[in-house]
Amino acid sequence: MPKKIPIRQCVACREHREKPLLARIVRTPEGTVQYDGRGKVSGRGAYICRSRACLEKAVKSRALSRALETEITQEIYDLLDSQMKEAEQQ
């Protein structure tokens, strides 16, 4: 029997995609917000397409802040952007 691939929804564009195609952003129990490249970090997670357009849309609409239930500063968005770019290059 083939393994089922979970489907998740991007918080910015609201499209449903296979979980490996999305980037997971997590708010850890300590309250920090970070990119979770492996999907294993504990905490409240939200998924976003691996595109700059969706990240910009999430910033503008504050969708990521609502999903993670925390305030996200522009510095954190910039850090997430650079971490997502770095992960794509690997």
Secondary structure per residue as TSV (DSSP state, phi and psi in degrees):
chain	resnum	aa	ss	phi	psi
A	1	M	-	360.0	129.0
A	2	P	-	-68.7	148.1
A	3	K	-	-73.8	133.6
A	4	K	-	-78.4	138.1
A	5	I	-	-100.1	123.4
A	6	P	-	-63.9	148.4
A	7	I	E	-108.5	135.2
A	8	R	E	-129.2	162.9
A	9	Q	E	-110.9	133.1
A	10	C	-	-69.6	130.8
A	11	V	T	-71.9	-18.7
A	12	A	T	-89.0	-58.7
A	13	C	T	-93.8	-10.0
A	14	R	-	68.6	13.6
A	15	E	-	-81.4	143.8
A	16	H	E	-90.0	130.1
A	17	R	E	-140.5	165.9
A	18	E	E	-66.8	140.3
A	19	K	G	-51.7	-41.6
A	20	P	G	-66.1	-16.3
A	21	L	G	-85.9	-7.8
A	22	L	E	-109.1	155.7
A	23	A	E	-95.9	137.5
A	24	R	E	-100.5	127.7
A	25	I	E	-110.1	133.2
A	26	V	E	-128.1	143.1
A	27	R	E	-102.7	113.5
A	28	T	-	-72.9	164.2
A	29	P	T	-58.0	-24.2
A	30	E	T	-79.3	-11.7
A	31	G	S	100.9	-0.6
A	32	T	-	-82.6	149.7
A	33	V	E	-109.3	130.0
A	34	Q	E	-149.8	160.9
A	35	Y	E	-77.8	134.6
A	36	D	E	-115.4	90.3
A	37	G	S	-66.6	-28.1
A	38	R	S	-100.4	-12.0
A	39	G	S	75.6	23.2
A	40	K	-	-116.9	-7.9
A	41	V	-	-70.0	134.4
A	42	S	-	-77.4	147.5
A	43	G	S	136.3	-175.8
A	44	R	E	-82.2	122.6
A	45	G	E	-110.6	155.0
A	46	A	E	-140.1	149.0
A	47	Y	E	-110.7	145.6
A	48	I	E	-144.8	144.7
A	49	C	E	-58.9	150.7
A	50	R	S	-83.0	53.0
A	51	S	S	-133.3	149.0
A	52	R	H	-64.5	-34.9
A	53	A	H	-61.3	-43.3
A	54	C	H	-69.6	-36.0
A	55	L	H	-65.3	-42.2
A	56	E	H	-64.1	-39.2
A	57	K	H	-64.9	-39.1
A	58	A	H	-64.8	-36.3
A	59	V	H	-65.5	-50.8
A	60	K	H	-63.4	-42.0
A	61	S	H	-89.1	-7.4
A	62	R	T	62.2	24.2
A	63	A	H	-63.6	-39.2
A	64	L	H	-68.0	-39.2
A	65	S	H	-60.5	-43.1
A	66	R	H	-67.4	-43.0
A	67	A	H	-64.9	-38.5
A	68	L	H	-90.8	-5.4
A	69	E	T	55.8	45.2
A	70	T	S	-155.9	156.5
A	71	E	-	-77.3	132.2
A	72	I	-	-116.7	120.8
A	73	T	-	-81.7	165.1
A	74	Q	H	-62.1	-32.9
A	75	E	H	-62.1	-39.9
A	76	I	H	-67.7	-41.4
A	77	Y	H	-59.9	-41.8
A	78	D	H	-63.2	-41.6
A	79	L	H	-63.8	-44.2
A	80	L	H	-60.8	-42.0
A	81	D	H	-59.9	-46.7
A	82	S	H	-67.9	-37.5
A	83	Q	H	-66.8	-37.9
A	84	M	H	-67.6	-40.3
A	85	K	H	-62.9	-43.5
A	86	E	H	-62.1	-41.2
A	87	A	H	-66.3	-34.7
A	88	E	H	-66.1	-33.4
A	89	Q	H	-75.3	-18.1
A	90	Q	-	-82.9	360.0
